[in-house]
Amino acid sequence: MIYKNFDDLKLSRIVFGAASISGEGAGYGFGDISSNDSIDLLSYAYSEGINVFDTAPIYGFGESETRLGLAFEKIRDKVVICSKAGVGWHDNKRVNMSNEPKLIAKMFDESRRRLKSDYIDIYMIHWPDKNVDIRKSLEPLYKLKNQGAIKYIGLCNTHTTDLSLSQDIDFIQSEFNYFNNGFKDIDKSNYQTMGWGSFDKGILSGSVTTSSKFDKSDCRSWAPWWKKSDWKSRVNIAQELQSKIHPKSLVDFSVNYSLENIDFPIFGMRKKSHIDSISRLL
């Protein structure tokens, strides 16, 4: 499963999307799952050869990072963790998006504490901020990299303008699946690509149907971007696709589709069976 070498990093091609284990922390997450079950799932993923884990503070308002820290504190040097800055929250849990340099540095320190780690392997700016020059946002990350606290720097959900102004960018991350290509306007040749939403939040794994109901802690139960996304139409398209590719499953199709087009697809997994169905394809 080992795909790329970045000095001392050896990365599995499959990335575990840790928004899936943010549980009752709410924020950007996908339903109830206990801390113990999350830690057990993360450990199982590692035992099956997955050693790259993608997270962010907004995933469960810090809960995803906390659970990663608990799971891997004793084997921190064996796993690769990617986290992000720029999407935070106020005391009332209202989302706050800002790439001000002081906030970026503050969020890094908070993430490092939750992850129980002196360093974060891959650290990204989560979303572009039209009010802050990307070069200013990256300044604290360059300093942290020089100090050894960050190994590689990335931009998530970025665009060509910010990329043209940026230096020392190793990874870019964007949505990528059968329905969406966030890299379509970007020259990917100079970067390692990570694609989130590989299953389009369950639609392309077959776990979401038009009659699906979602937990209160699942962002799909309340998020305006989900309700406005015409997701049921995509479910119908996915079901038509399944009939065309039978007996191959939607999981098989979606995993291979991502692996053929980007370097490191990110998959949200909430059960050991999910891990098994993906890892057997590698």
Steps between C-alpha positions, in 0.01 A plus 500: 500500500798734536489750216724805541811580698543848645829474686394314815132476405359189338140557406229245426302597195175484693439781748263454793260797510467570870195723469322164519603448863421847636188352658295702746740791465273626220644765269591335170441134579294202398312365797534345842799278570658467843857591584585136578349375175685773310834410652438131429415584138811714455719223644340248266562725199866521598522122540362464146773716353341844499742746660381840374222678690334824392333725755422864583390693810147551365447123489306460822625833637834338581366152582646334190850627584459401864409143406793475258728617779370233736524227237854569383682668788719193558577442130504859381804447277323215319211706364468807279247762609366780284312784668397851405446857618265780408159352582434546870206596718380752756406412858139446390625245239426730210752428224771761449704498180814713495857456377648779710860398584451530879195273482685249281782477758250470788306223328821309432592503869150388599507216248844389615375477859192300403711266288746452789786568262792738470452514125242456225618321188290684241337830587264687269309822464145363500319750273599811303425832671439789261573746782851372574789469255599131491866600534424652841305191606793276411762699693440326836505162326840568345632591845357186652649290223843653561459405867413141409143527627358448148649263245297593191270789414181479297203698373150359519214605268738744336501670161752602237545857629604392850720225360680745274581718802608211723836333546611179667163328448525121494137389521174629364167364616159541343176316443533219251255229404287382208277808532752770593854594398645782707832472314364560149650850465829419675826366360552209738843403369697692764305375801384187676121489484261399776134462412227534760139388456605188311163339577310831472395471864372147461319531168775327301539219752130418490453572871279805434162449337218742430330386823810535723461671837795660675601539865473839664881504520521426127547818297281352228201541733527880514765650269356738237769398249378139520130581479558728201725252321223297335658192655203276428553551127859384541377196692281410203793542262717283725231229500488511121878475494484195727268324259744565213814381680343195670639270638771750592391705802482877531779479759726318252419750227551808719825382656652414163370822344683706763818289498527536123478880509660634818785406730328464837121461513336559838226263613273546798470163676278429799511120523769235473310356205546834321875472548498140378304584183751771407829341606431179306511700175860610551 
